[in-house]
Amino acid sequence: MPITSSAKKAMKQSETKRSRNRRYTALYKETLKAFEQAIKTGSTEGMTILSKLYSRVDTLVKKNILHRNNASRKKSRFSKMLKSVSSKA
């Protein structure tokens, strides 16, 4: 347990940031699961979900939860996944 007042404040700030980060990460994961499901079933909603997924990833970058290069790599992989499915169909 923290003893000094600055350590107590740091713990409180850390917990606040953690809960906020978990909320944004959960939203991203929900959208990712929907995207993967759309790809698996060959749904036509893949493009709209991809757009929403890009938005979620950009939000994570803006909130400093993801690094911009990591986000760029993820977005590239998502578009590659969608392209591979649409080329088969």
PDB file of N, CA, C and O in Angstrom:
ATOM      1  N   MET A   1       0.843  -1.190   0.000  1.00  0.00           N
ATOM      2  CA  MET A   1       0.000   0.000   0.000  1.00  0.00           C
ATOM      3  C   MET A   1       0.883   1.246   0.000  1.00  0.00           C
ATOM      4  O   MET A   1       1.947   1.266   0.619  1.00  0.00           O
ATOM      5  N   PRO A   2       0.430   2.278  -0.699  1.00  0.00           N
ATOM      6  CA  PRO A   2       1.216   3.510  -0.730  1.00  0.00           C
ATOM      7  C   PRO A   2       1.196   4.206   0.630  1.00  0.00           C
ATOM      8  O   PRO A   2       0.202   4.171   1.355  1.00  0.00           O
ATOM      9  N   ILE A   3       2.304   4.826   0.945  1.00  0.00           N
ATOM     10  CA  ILE A   3       2.415   5.509   2.230  1.00  0.00           C
ATOM     11  C   ILE A   3       2.358   7.021   2.048  1.00  0.00           C
ATOM     12  O   ILE A   3       1.601   7.710   2.732  1.00  0.00           O
ATOM     13  N   THR A   4       3.163   7.530   1.125  1.00  0.00           N
ATOM     14  CA  THR A   4       3.185   8.982   0.924  1.00  0.00           C
ATOM     15  C   THR A   4       1.952   9.436   0.158  1.00  0.00           C
ATOM     16  O   THR A   4       1.303   8.657  -0.540  1.00  0.00           O
ATOM     17  N   SER A   5       1.653  10.708   0.307  1.00  0.00           N
ATOM     18  CA  SER A   5       0.461  11.239  -0.366  1.00  0.00           C
ATOM     19  C   SER A   5       0.626  11.216  -1.878  1.00  0.00           C
ATOM     20  O   SER A   5      -0.345  10.998  -2.603  1.00  0.00           O
ATOM     21  N   SER A   6       1.852  11.438  -2.364  1.00  0.00           N
ATOM     22  CA  SER A   6       2.075  11.405  -3.813  1.00  0.00           C
ATOM     23  C   SER A   6       1.890   9.992  -4.359  1.00  0.00           C
ATOM     24  O   SER A   6       1.396   9.816  -5.472  1.00  0.00           O
ATOM     25  N   ALA A   7       2.283   8.990  -3.582  1.00  0.00           N
ATOM     26  CA  ALA A   7       2.099   7.604  -4.008  1.00  0.00           C
ATOM     27  C   ALA A   7       0.622   7.238  -4.014  1.00  0.00           C
ATOM     28  O   ALA A   7       0.168   6.489  -4.879  1.00  0.00           O
ATOM     29  N   LYS A   8      -0.129   7.767  -3.048  1.00  0.00           N
ATOM     30  CA  LYS A   8      -1.575   7.527  -3.014  1.00  0.00           C
ATOM     31  C   LYS A   8      -2.247   8.144  -4.226  1.00  0.00           C
ATOM     32  O   LYS A   8      -3.122   7.536  -4.843  1.00  0.00           O
ATOM     33  N   LYS A   9      -1.828   9.359  -4.561  1.00  0.00           N
ATOM     34  CA  LYS A   9      -2.393  10.040  -5.724  1.00  0.00           C
ATOM     35  C   LYS A   9      -2.036   9.288  -7.010  1.00  0.00           C
ATOM     36  O   LYS A   9      -2.878   9.125  -7.894  1.00  0.00           O
ATOM     37  N   ALA A  10      -0.795   8.837  -7.106  1.00  0.00           N
ATOM     38  CA  ALA A  10      -0.357   8.089  -8.283  1.00  0.00           C
ATOM     39  C   ALA A  10      -1.163   6.809  -8.442  1.00  0.00           C
ATOM     40  O   ALA A  10      -1.521   6.432  -9.558  1.00  0.00           O
ATOM     41  N   MET A  11      -1.448   6.142  -7.334  1.00  0.00           N
ATOM     42  CA  MET A  11      -2.244   4.918  -7.390  1.00  0.00           C
ATOM     43  C   MET A  11      -3.661   5.217  -7.882  1.00  0.00           C
ATOM     44  O   MET A  11      -4.215   4.473  -8.690  1.00  0.00           O
ATOM     45  N   LYS A  12      -4.234   6.304  -7.391  1.00  0.00           N
ATOM     46  CA  LYS A  12      -5.579   6.693  -7.800  1.00  0.00           C
ATOM     47  C   LYS A  12      -5.619   7.035  -9.295  1.00  0.00           C
ATOM     48  O   LYS A  12      -6.545   6.643 -10.006  1.00  0.00           O
ATOM     49  N   GLN A  13      -4.603   7.771  -9.760  1.00  0.00           N
ATOM     50  CA  GLN A  13      -4.531   8.134 -11.173  1.00  0.00           C
ATOM     51  C   GLN A  13      -4.346   6.894 -12.041  1.00  0.00           C
ATOM     52  O   GLN A  13      -4.952   6.772 -13.106  1.00  0.00           O
ATOM     53  N   SER A  14      -3.513   5.988 -11.577  1.00  0.00           N
ATOM     54  CA  SER A  14      -3.253   4.763 -12.316  1.00  0.00           C
ATOM     55  C   SER A  14      -4.527   3.935 -12.473  1.00  0.00           C
ATOM     56  O   SER A  14      -4.792   3.387 -13.543  1.00  0.00           O
ATOM     57  N   GLU A  15      -5.301   3.850 -11.415  1.00  0.00           N
ATOM     58  CA  GLU A  15      -6.550   3.086 -11.462  1.00  0.00           C
ATOM     59  C   GLU A  15      -7.551   3.734 -12.415  1.00  0.00           C
ATOM     60  O   GLU A  15      -8.253   3.038 -13.149  1.00  0.00           O
ATOM     61  N   THR A  16      -7.617   5.055 -12.406  1.00  0.00           N
ATOM     62  CA  THR A  16      -8.517   5.771 -13.312  1.00  0.00           C
ATOM     63  C   THR A  16      -8.126   5.519 -14.760  1.00  0.00           C
ATOM     64  O   THR A  16      -8.979   5.223 -15.598  1.00  0.00           O
ATOM     65  N   LYS A  17      -6.833   5.636 -15.053  1.00  0.00           N
ATOM     66  CA  LYS A  17      -6.350   5.407 -16.417  1.00  0.00           C
ATOM     67  C   LYS A  17      -6.589   3.964 -16.840  1.00  0.00           C
ATOM     68  O   LYS A  17      -6.963   3.697 -17.982  1.00  0.00           O
ATOM     69  N   ARG A  18      -6.372   3.042 -15.919  1.00  0.00           N
ATOM     70  CA  ARG A  18      -6.566   1.622 -16.225  1.00  0.00           C
ATOM     71  C   ARG A  18      -8.011   1.337 -16.606  1.00  0.00           C
ATOM     72  O   ARG A  18      -8.270   0.639 -17.586  1.00  0.00           O
ATOM     73  N   SER A  19      -8.950   1.871 -15.840  1.00  0.00           N
ATOM     74  CA  SER A  19     -10.359   1.617 -16.137  1.00  0.00           C
ATOM     75  C   SER A  19     -10.759   2.251 -17.465  1.00  0.00           C
ATOM     76  O   SER A  19     -11.537   1.671 -18.222  1.00  0.00           O
ATOM     77  N   ARG A  20     -10.231   3.433 -17.748  1.00  0.00           N
ATOM     78  CA  ARG A  20     -10.537   4.101 -19.012  1.00  0.00           C
ATOM     79  C   ARG A  20      -9.965   3.309 -20.182  1.00  0.00           C
ATOM     80  O   ARG A  20     -10.638   3.106 -21.192  1.00  0.00           O
ATOM     81  N   ASN A  21      -8.718   2.863 -20.039  1.00  0.00           N
ATOM     82  CA  ASN A  21      -8.081   2.081 -21.094  1.00  0.00           C
ATOM     83  C   ASN A  21      -8.819   0.771 -21.334  1.00  0.00           C
ATOM     84  O   ASN A  21      -8.968   0.338 -22.477  1.00  0.00           O
ATOM     85  N   ARG A  22      -9.281   0.143 -20.260  1.00  0.00           N
ATOM     86  CA  ARG A  22     -10.016  -1.115 -20.405  1.00  0.00           C
ATOM     87  C   ARG A  22     -11.321  -0.908 -21.161  1.00  0.00           C
ATOM     88  O   ARG A  22     -11.730  -1.773 -21.936  1.00  0.00           O
ATOM     89  N   ARG A  23     -11.979   0.225 -20.945  1.00  0.00           N
ATOM     90  CA  ARG A  23     -13.233   0.504 -21.639  1.00  0.00           C
ATOM     91  C   ARG A  23     -12.997   0.630 -23.147  1.00  0.00           C
ATOM     92  O   ARG A  23     -13.712   0.026 -23.947  1.00  0.00           O
ATOM     93  N   TYR A  24     -11.990   1.418 -23.524  1.00  0.00           N
ATOM     94  CA  TYR A  24     -11.705   1.593 -24.947  1.00  0.00           C
ATOM     95  C   TYR A  24     -11.218   0.297 -25.584  1.00  0.00           C
ATOM     96  O   TYR A  24     -11.561  -0.001 -26.729  1.00  0.00           O
ATOM     97  N   THR A  25     -10.428  -0.468 -24.856  1.00  0.00           N
ATOM     98  CA  THR A  25      -9.936  -1.737 -25.376  1.00  0.00           C
ATOM     99  C   THR A  25     -11.081  -2.726 -25.560  1.00  0.00           C
ATOM    100  O   THR A  25     -11.091  -3.492 -26.524  1.00  0.00           O
ATOM    101  N   ALA A  26     -12.037  -2.713 -24.648  1.00  0.00           N
ATOM    102  CA  ALA A  26     -13.196  -3.605 -24.762  1.00  0.00           C
ATOM    103  C   ALA A  26     -14.027  -3.252 -25.994  1.00  0.00           C
ATOM    104  O   ALA A  26     -14.494  -4.145 -26.700  1.00  0.00           O
ATOM    105  N   LEU A  27     -14.215  -1.961 -26.255  1.00  0.00           N
ATOM    106  CA  LEU A  27     -14.957  -1.542 -27.448  1.00  0.00           C
ATOM    107  C   LEU A  27     -14.247  -2.016 -28.714  1.00  0.00           C
ATOM    108  O   LEU A  27     -14.886  -2.477 -29.660  1.00  0.00           O
ATOM    109  N   TYR A  28     -12.925  -1.899 -28.722  1.00  0.00           N
ATOM    110  CA  TYR A  28     -12.133  -2.353 -29.859  1.00  0.00           C
ATOM    111  C   TYR A  28     -12.294  -3.857 -30.055  1.00  0.00           C
ATOM    112  O   TYR A  28     -12.485  -4.321 -31.179  1.00  0.00           O
ATOM    113  N   LYS A  29     -12.218  -4.616 -28.965  1.00  0.00           N
ATOM    114  CA  LYS A  29     -12.320  -6.071 -29.064  1.00  0.00           C
ATOM    115  C   LYS A  29     -13.693  -6.517 -29.550  1.00  0.00           C
ATOM    116  O   LYS A  29     -13.799  -7.476 -30.314  1.00  0.00           O
ATOM    117  N   GLU A  30     -14.747  -5.827 -29.112  1.00  0.00           N
ATOM    118  CA  GLU A  30     -16.100  -6.148 -29.585  1.00  0.00           C
ATOM    119  C   GLU A  30     -16.195  -5.962 -31.090  1.00  0.00           C
ATOM    120  O   GLU A  30     -16.731  -6.814 -31.797  1.00  0.00           O
ATOM    121  N   THR A  31     -15.675  -4.850 -31.571  1.00  0.00           N
ATOM    122  CA  THR A  31     -15.725  -4.560 -32.999  1.00  0.00           C
ATOM    123  C   THR A  31     -14.880  -5.553 -33.779  1.00  0.00           C
ATOM    124  O   THR A  31     -15.264  -5.980 -34.868  1.00  0.00           O
ATOM    125  N   LEU A  32     -13.733  -5.923 -33.228  1.00  0.00           N
ATOM    126  CA  LEU A  32     -12.863  -6.895 -33.884  1.00  0.00           C
ATOM    127  C   LEU A  32     -13.562  -8.245 -34.010  1.00  0.00           C
ATOM    128  O   LEU A  32     -13.474  -8.894 -35.053  1.00  0.00           O
ATOM    129  N   LYS A  33     -14.252  -8.669 -32.961  1.00  0.00           N
ATOM    130  CA  LYS A  33     -14.974  -9.944 -33.017  1.00  0.00           C
ATOM    131  C   LYS A  33     -16.083  -9.899 -34.064  1.00  0.00           C
ATOM    132  O   LYS A  33     -16.305 -10.874 -34.782  1.00  0.00           O
ATOM    133  N   ALA A  34     -16.777  -8.771 -34.148  1.00  0.00           N
ATOM    134  CA  ALA A  34     -17.828  -8.628 -35.153  1.00  0.00           C
ATOM    135  C   ALA A  34     -17.231  -8.687 -36.555  1.00  0.00           C
ATOM    136  O   ALA A  34     -17.815  -9.286 -37.458  1.00  0.00           O
ATOM    137  N   PHE A  35     -16.073  -8.067 -36.733  1.00  0.00           N
ATOM    138  CA  PHE A  35     -15.395  -8.072 -38.030  1.00  0.00           C
ATOM    139  C   PHE A  35     -14.972  -9.488 -38.409  1.00  0.00           C
ATOM    140  O   PHE A  35     -15.189  -9.923 -39.540  1.00  0.00           O
ATOM    141  N   GLU A  36     -14.373 -10.202 -37.467  1.00  0.00           N
ATOM    142  CA  GLU A  36     -13.942 -11.573 -37.742  1.00  0.00           C
ATOM    143  C   GLU A  36     -15.130 -12.472 -38.047  1.00  0.00           C
ATOM    144  O   GLU A  36     -15.040 -13.359 -38.895  1.00  0.00           O
ATOM    145  N   GLN A  37     -16.241 -12.244 -37.359  1.00  0.00           N
ATOM    146  CA  GLN A  37     -17.453 -13.025 -37.617  1.00  0.00           C
ATOM    147  C   GLN A  37     -17.994 -12.728 -39.014  1.00  0.00           C
ATOM    148  O   GLN A  37     -18.422 -13.639 -39.723  1.00  0.00           O
ATOM    149  N   ALA A  38     -17.973 -11.466 -39.405  1.00  0.00           N
ATOM    150  CA  ALA A  38     -18.451 -11.084 -40.733  1.00  0.00           C
ATOM    151  C   ALA A  38     -17.582 -11.706 -41.817  1.00  0.00           C
ATOM    152  O   ALA A  38     -18.090 -12.122 -42.858  1.00  0.00           O
ATOM    153  N   ILE A  39     -16.297 -11.771 -41.582  1.00  0.00           N
ATOM    154  CA  ILE A  39     -15.391 -12.382 -42.556  1.00  0.00           C
ATOM    155  C   ILE A  39     -15.613 -13.888 -42.622  1.00  0.00           C
ATOM    156  O   ILE A  39     -15.622 -14.482 -43.700  1.00  0.00           O
ATOM    157  N   LYS A  40     -15.792 -14.492 -41.454  1.00  0.00           N
ATOM    158  CA  LYS A  40     -15.979 -15.940 -41.399  1.00  0.00           C
ATOM    159  C   LYS A  40     -17.246 -16.365 -42.140  1.00  0.00           C
ATOM    160  O   LYS A  40     -17.248 -17.371 -42.848  1.00  0.00           O
ATOM    161  N   THR A  41     -18.315 -15.598 -41.975  1.00  0.00           N
ATOM    162  CA  THR A  41     -19.583 -15.939 -42.609  1.00  0.00           C
ATOM    163  C   THR A  41     -19.682 -15.410 -44.031  1.00  0.00           C
ATOM    164  O   THR A  41     -20.603 -15.766 -44.766  1.00  0.00           O
ATOM    165  N   GLY A  42     -18.736 -14.562 -44.422  1.00  0.00           N
ATOM    166  CA  GLY A  42     -18.785 -13.992 -45.764  1.00  0.00           C
ATOM    167  C   GLY A  42     -19.851 -12.926 -45.898  1.00  0.00           C
ATOM    168  O   GLY A  42     -20.383 -12.704 -46.986  1.00  0.00           O
ATOM    169  N   SER A  43     -20.163 -12.270 -44.803  1.00  0.00           N
ATOM    170  CA  SER A  43     -21.195 -11.236 -44.796  1.00  0.00           C
ATOM    171  C   SER A  43     -20.760 -10.025 -45.621  1.00  0.00           C
ATOM    172  O   SER A  43     -19.571  -9.743 -45.768  1.00  0.00           O
ATOM    173  N   THR A  44     -21.755  -9.323 -46.153  1.00  0.00           N
ATOM    174  CA  THR A  44     -21.471  -8.124 -46.944  1.00  0.00           C
ATOM    175  C   THR A  44     -21.223  -6.908 -46.060  1.00  0.00           C
ATOM    176  O   THR A  44     -20.870  -5.841 -46.563  1.00  0.00           O
ATOM    177  N   GLU A  45     -21.401  -7.054 -44.759  1.00  0.00           N
ATOM    178  CA  GLU A  45     -21.193  -5.938 -43.839  1.00  0.00           C
ATOM    179  C   GLU A  45     -19.722  -5.742 -43.487  1.00  0.00           C
ATOM    180  O   GLU A  45     -19.396  -4.907 -42.644  1.00  0.00           O
ATOM    181  N   GLY A  46     -18.849  -6.484 -44.108  1.00  0.00           N
ATOM    182  CA  GLY A  46     -17.427  -6.407 -43.787  1.00  0.00           C
ATOM    183  C   GLY A  46     -16.846  -5.017 -43.933  1.00  0.00           C
ATOM    184  O   GLY A  46     -16.055  -4.584 -43.095  1.00  0.00           O
ATOM    185  N   MET A  47     -17.232  -4.307 -44.994  1.00  0.00           N
ATOM    186  CA  MET A  47     -16.692  -2.964 -45.225  1.00  0.00           C
ATOM    187  C   MET A  47     -17.144  -1.979 -44.160  1.00  0.00           C
ATOM    188  O   MET A  47     -16.348  -1.163 -43.695  1.00  0.00           O
ATOM    189  N   THR A  48     -18.412  -2.045 -43.768  1.00  0.00           N
ATOM    190  CA  THR A  48     -18.902  -1.104 -42.759  1.00  0.00           C
ATOM    191  C   THR A  48     -18.266  -1.391 -41.398  1.00  0.00           C
ATOM    192  O   THR A  48     -17.930  -0.470 -40.652  1.00  0.00           O
ATOM    193  N   ILE A  49     -18.107  -2.662 -41.090  1.00  0.00           N
ATOM    194  CA  ILE A  49     -17.475  -3.015 -39.818  1.00  0.00           C
ATOM    195  C   ILE A  49     -15.990  -2.647 -39.853  1.00  0.00           C
ATOM    196  O   ILE A  49     -15.428  -2.235 -38.838  1.00  0.00           O
ATOM    197  N   LEU A  50     -15.359  -2.795 -41.014  1.00  0.00           N
ATOM    198  CA  LEU A  50     -13.952  -2.409 -41.146  1.00  0.00           C
ATOM    199  C   LEU A  50     -13.778  -0.917 -40.885  1.00  0.00           C
ATOM    200  O   LEU A  50     -12.820  -0.502 -40.232  1.00  0.00           O
ATOM    201  N   SER A  51     -14.693  -0.126 -41.389  1.00  0.00           N
ATOM    202  CA  SER A  51     -14.641   1.317 -41.157  1.00  0.00           C
ATOM    203  C   SER A  51     -14.748   1.632 -39.670  1.00  0.00           C
ATOM    204  O   SER A  51     -14.017   2.473 -39.148  1.00  0.00           O
ATOM    205  N   LYS A  52     -15.664   0.951 -38.999  1.00  0.00           N
ATOM    206  CA  LYS A  52     -15.840   1.153 -37.559  1.00  0.00           C
ATOM    207  C   LYS A  52     -14.598   0.683 -36.792  1.00  0.00           C
ATOM    208  O   LYS A  52     -14.194   1.297 -35.804  1.00  0.00           O
ATOM    209  N   LEU A  53     -14.008  -0.402 -37.261  1.00  0.00           N
ATOM    210  CA  LEU A  53     -12.801  -0.933 -36.629  1.00  0.00           C
ATOM    211  C   LEU A  53     -11.637   0.048 -36.779  1.00  0.00           C
ATOM    212  O   LEU A  53     -10.877   0.256 -35.833  1.00  0.00           O
ATOM    213  N   TYR A  54     -11.496   0.646 -37.952  1.00  0.00           N
ATOM    214  CA  TYR A  54     -10.475   1.678 -38.158  1.00  0.00           C
ATOM    215  C   TYR A  54     -10.678   2.826 -37.179  1.00  0.00           C
ATOM    216  O   TYR A  54      -9.722   3.340 -36.599  1.00  0.00           O
ATOM    217  N   SER A  55     -11.925   3.218 -37.005  1.00  0.00           N
ATOM    218  CA  SER A  55     -12.242   4.308 -36.092  1.00  0.00           C
ATOM    219  C   SER A  55     -11.838   3.958 -34.664  1.00  0.00           C
ATOM    220  O   SER A  55     -11.274   4.788 -33.951  1.00  0.00           O
ATOM    221  N   ARG A  56     -12.127   2.734 -34.251  1.00  0.00           N
ATOM    222  CA  ARG A  56     -11.772   2.295 -32.894  1.00  0.00           C
ATOM    223  C   ARG A  56     -10.254   2.302 -32.695  1.00  0.00           C
ATOM    224  O   ARG A  56      -9.757   2.736 -31.656  1.00  0.00           O
ATOM    225  N   VAL A  57      -9.529   1.818 -33.698  1.00  0.00           N
ATOM    226  CA  VAL A  57      -8.072   1.773 -33.604  1.00  0.00           C
ATOM    227  C   VAL A  57      -7.510   3.195 -33.534  1.00  0.00           C
ATOM    228  O   VAL A  57      -6.600   3.468 -32.751  1.00  0.00           O
ATOM    229  N   ASP A  58      -8.050   4.093 -34.349  1.00  0.00           N
ATOM    230  CA  ASP A  58      -7.592   5.483 -34.323  1.00  0.00           C
ATOM    231  C   ASP A  58      -7.870   6.133 -32.973  1.00  0.00           C
ATOM    232  O   ASP A  58      -7.082   6.952 -32.500  1.00  0.00           O
ATOM    233  N   THR A  59      -8.979   5.771 -32.359  1.00  0.00           N
ATOM    234  CA  THR A  59      -9.293   6.286 -31.025  1.00  0.00           C
ATOM    235  C   THR A  59      -8.263   5.802 -30.014  1.00  0.00           C
ATOM    236  O   THR A  59      -7.830   6.568 -29.152  1.00  0.00           O
ATOM    237  N   LEU A  60      -7.867   4.534 -30.114  1.00  0.00           N
ATOM    238  CA  LEU A  60      -6.857   3.996 -29.200  1.00  0.00           C
ATOM    239  C   LEU A  60      -5.523   4.723 -29.358  1.00  0.00           C
ATOM    240  O   LEU A  60      -4.803   4.936 -28.382  1.00  0.00           O
ATOM    241  N   VAL A  61      -5.202   5.098 -30.588  1.00  0.00           N
ATOM    242  CA  VAL A  61      -3.969   5.848 -30.819  1.00  0.00           C
ATOM    243  C   VAL A  61      -4.084   7.235 -30.203  1.00  0.00           C
ATOM    244  O   VAL A  61      -3.158   7.718 -29.552  1.00  0.00           O
ATOM    245  N   LYS A  62      -5.217   7.860 -30.413  1.00  0.00           N
ATOM    246  CA  LYS A  62      -5.429   9.209 -29.889  1.00  0.00           C
ATOM    247  C   LYS A  62      -5.359   9.230 -28.362  1.00  0.00           C
ATOM    248  O   LYS A  62      -4.885  10.203 -27.777  1.00  0.00           O
ATOM    249  N   LYS A  63      -5.823   8.176 -27.726  1.00  0.00           N
ATOM    250  CA  LYS A  63      -5.825   8.096 -26.265  1.00  0.00           C
ATOM    251  C   LYS A  63      -4.520   7.525 -25.706  1.00  0.00           C
ATOM    252  O   LYS A  63      -4.413   7.280 -24.504  1.00  0.00           O
ATOM    253  N   ASN A  64      -3.531   7.313 -26.575  1.00  0.00           N
ATOM    254  CA  ASN A  64      -2.224   6.772 -26.178  1.00  0.00           C
ATOM    255  C   ASN A  64      -2.318   5.386 -25.559  1.00  0.00           C
ATOM    256  O   ASN A  64      -1.567   5.058 -24.640  1.00  0.00           O
ATOM    257  N   ILE A  65      -3.233   4.579 -26.058  1.00  0.00           N
ATOM    258  CA  ILE A  65      -3.341   3.196 -25.609  1.00  0.00           C
ATOM    259  C   ILE A  65      -2.551   2.297 -26.559  1.00  0.00           C
ATOM    260  O   ILE A  65      -1.949   1.308 -26.140  1.00  0.00           O
ATOM    261  N   LEU A  66      -2.563   2.654 -27.840  1.00  0.00           N
ATOM    262  CA  LEU A  66      -1.778   1.953 -28.857  1.00  0.00           C
ATOM    263  C   LEU A  66      -0.773   2.921 -29.480  1.00  0.00           C
ATOM    264  O   LEU A  66      -1.029   4.122 -29.576  1.00  0.00           O
ATOM    265  N   HIS A  67       0.358   2.392 -29.896  1.00  0.00           N
ATOM    266  CA  HIS A  67       1.322   3.181 -30.651  1.00  0.00           C
ATOM    267  C   HIS A  67       0.829   3.296 -32.087  1.00  0.00           C
ATOM    268  O   HIS A  67       0.164   2.390 -32.590  1.00  0.00           O
ATOM    269  N   ARG A  68       1.150   4.397 -32.747  1.00  0.00           N
ATOM    270  CA  ARG A  68       0.633   4.619 -34.098  1.00  0.00           C
ATOM    271  C   ARG A  68       1.126   3.577 -35.096  1.00  0.00           C
ATOM    272  O   ARG A  68       0.394   3.224 -36.021  1.00  0.00           O
ATOM    273  N   ASN A  69       2.347   3.078 -34.930  1.00  0.00           N
ATOM    274  CA  ASN A  69       2.843   2.045 -35.838  1.00  0.00           C
ATOM    275  C   ASN A  69       2.108   0.725 -35.623  1.00  0.00           C
ATOM    276  O   ASN A  69       1.819   0.003 -36.578  1.00  0.00           O
ATOM    277  N   ASN A  70       1.812   0.421 -34.381  1.00  0.00           N
ATOM    278  CA  ASN A  70       1.051  -0.785 -34.057  1.00  0.00           C
ATOM    279  C   ASN A  70      -0.335  -0.693 -34.691  1.00  0.00           C
ATOM    280  O   ASN A  70      -0.831  -1.664 -35.261  1.00  0.00           O
ATOM    281  N   ALA A  71      -0.951   0.476 -34.587  1.00  0.00           N
ATOM    282  CA  ALA A  71      -2.277   0.678 -35.165  1.00  0.00           C
ATOM    283  C   ALA A  71      -2.232   0.547 -36.679  1.00  0.00           C
ATOM    284  O   ALA A  71      -3.120  -0.056 -37.282  1.00  0.00           O
ATOM    285  N   SER A  72      -1.210   1.104 -37.283  1.00  0.00           N
ATOM    286  CA  SER A  72      -1.068   1.023 -38.730  1.00  0.00           C
ATOM    287  C   SER A  72      -0.929  -0.429 -39.176  1.00  0.00           C
ATOM    288  O   SER A  72      -1.521  -0.838 -40.174  1.00  0.00           O
ATOM    289  N   ARG A  73      -0.154  -1.193 -38.441  1.00  0.00           N
ATOM    290  CA  ARG A  73       0.026  -2.608 -38.761  1.00  0.00           C
ATOM    291  C   ARG A  73      -1.289  -3.370 -38.633  1.00  0.00           C
ATOM    292  O   ARG A  73      -1.611  -4.200 -39.483  1.00  0.00           O
ATOM    293  N   LYS A  74      -2.049  -3.092 -37.579  1.00  0.00           N
ATOM    294  CA  LYS A  74      -3.342  -3.748 -37.392  1.00  0.00           C
ATOM    295  C   LYS A  74      -4.287  -3.419 -38.544  1.00  0.00           C
ATOM    296  O   LYS A  74      -4.936  -4.309 -39.094  1.00  0.00           O
ATOM    297  N   LYS A  75      -4.364  -2.140 -38.908  1.00  0.00           N
ATOM    298  CA  LYS A  75      -5.269  -1.715 -39.974  1.00  0.00           C
ATOM    299  C   LYS A  75      -4.894  -2.373 -41.298  1.00  0.00           C
ATOM    300  O   LYS A  75      -5.764  -2.754 -42.080  1.00  0.00           O
ATOM    301  N   SER A  76      -3.605  -2.501 -41.539  1.00  0.00           N
ATOM    302  CA  SER A  76      -3.140  -3.159 -42.750  1.00  0.00           C
ATOM    303  C   SER A  76      -3.573  -4.624 -42.771  1.00  0.00           C
ATOM    304  O   SER A  76      -4.005  -5.135 -43.805  1.00  0.00           O
ATOM    305  N   ARG A  77      -3.458  -5.283 -41.646  1.00  0.00           N
ATOM    306  CA  ARG A  77      -3.849  -6.693 -41.562  1.00  0.00           C
ATOM    307  C   ARG A  77      -5.350  -6.870 -41.728  1.00  0.00           C
ATOM    308  O   ARG A  77      -5.802  -7.838 -42.340  1.00  0.00           O
ATOM    309  N   PHE A  78      -6.126  -5.932 -41.182  1.00  0.00           N
ATOM    310  CA  PHE A  78      -7.580  -6.016 -41.322  1.00  0.00           C
ATOM    311  C   PHE A  78      -7.983  -5.888 -42.788  1.00  0.00           C
ATOM    312  O   PHE A  78      -8.815  -6.652 -43.278  1.00  0.00           O
ATOM    313  N   SER A  79      -7.392  -4.923 -43.482  1.00  0.00           N
ATOM    314  CA  SER A  79      -7.749  -4.738 -44.888  1.00  0.00           C
ATOM    315  C   SER A  79      -7.307  -5.941 -45.714  1.00  0.00           C
ATOM    316  O   SER A  79      -7.982  -6.326 -46.668  1.00  0.00           O
ATOM    317  N   LYS A  80      -6.178  -6.528 -45.349  1.00  0.00           N
ATOM    318  CA  LYS A  80      -5.693  -7.725 -46.041  1.00  0.00           C
ATOM    319  C   LYS A  80      -6.655  -8.891 -45.833  1.00  0.00           C
ATOM    320  O   LYS A  80      -6.926  -9.654 -46.759  1.00  0.00           O
ATOM    321  N   MET A  81      -7.171  -9.023 -44.605  1.00  0.00           N
ATOM    322  CA  MET A  81      -8.141 -10.080 -44.317  1.00  0.00           C
ATOM    323  C   MET A  81      -9.395  -9.907 -45.165  1.00  0.00           C
ATOM    324  O   MET A  81      -9.896 -10.866 -45.752  1.00  0.00           O
ATOM    325  N   LEU A  82      -9.894  -8.679 -45.225  1.00  0.00           N
ATOM    326  CA  LEU A  82     -11.109  -8.411 -45.987  1.00  0.00           C
ATOM    327  C   LEU A  82     -10.876  -8.639 -47.476  1.00  0.00           C
ATOM    328  O   LEU A  82     -11.735  -9.185 -48.168  1.00  0.00           O
ATOM    329  N   LYS A  83      -9.716  -8.221 -47.962  1.00  0.00           N
ATOM    330  CA  LYS A  83      -9.407  -8.376 -49.376  1.00  0.00           C
ATOM    331  C   LYS A  83      -9.307  -9.848 -49.755  1.00  0.00           C
ATOM    332  O   LYS A  83      -9.739 -10.235 -50.840  1.00  0.00           O
ATOM    333  N   SER A  84      -8.742 -10.675 -48.875  1.00  0.00           N
ATOM    334  CA  SER A  84      -8.598 -12.099 -49.176  1.00  0.00           C
ATOM    335  C   SER A  84      -9.961 -12.777 -49.267  1.00  0.00           C
ATOM    336  O   SER A  84     -10.153 -13.689 -50.071  1.00  0.00           O
ATOM    337  N   VAL A  85     -10.901 -12.333 -48.446  1.00  0.00           N
ATOM    338  CA  VAL A  85     -12.245 -12.911 -48.475  1.00  0.00           C
ATOM    339  C   VAL A  85     -13.006 -12.436 -49.706  1.00  0.00           C
ATOM    340  O   VAL A  85     -13.688 -13.225 -50.360  1.00  0.00           O
ATOM    341  N   SER A  86     -12.891 -11.146 -50.024  1.00  0.00           N
ATOM    342  CA  SER A  86     -13.644 -10.606 -51.159  1.00  0.00           C
ATOM    343  C   SER A  86     -13.092 -11.115 -52.486  1.00  0.00           C
ATOM    344  O   SER A  86     -13.838 -11.216 -53.460  1.00  0.00           O
ATOM    345  N   SER A  87     -11.797 -11.438 -52.546  1.00  0.00           N
ATOM    346  CA  SER A  87     -11.234 -11.965 -53.786  1.00  0.00           C
ATOM    347  C   SER A  87     -11.670 -13.410 -54.021  1.00  0.00           C
ATOM    348  O   SER A  87     -11.765 -13.849 -55.167  1.00  0.00           O
ATOM    349  N   LYS A  88     -11.936 -14.153 -52.943  1.00  0.00           N
ATOM    350  CA  LYS A  88     -12.400 -15.533 -53.077  1.00  0.00           C
ATOM    351  C   LYS A  88     -13.842 -15.586 -53.562  1.00  0.00           C
ATOM    352  O   LYS A  88     -14.226 -16.491 -54.302  1.00  0.00           O
ATOM    353  N   ALA A  89     -14.633 -14.610 -53.139  1.00  0.00           N
ATOM    354  CA  ALA A  89     -16.062 -14.616 -53.463  1.00  0.00           C
ATOM    355  C   ALA A  89     -16.333 -14.206 -54.887  1.00  0.00           C
ATOM    356  O   ALA A  89     -17.489 -14.163 -55.307  1.00  0.00           O
TER     357      ALA A  89
END
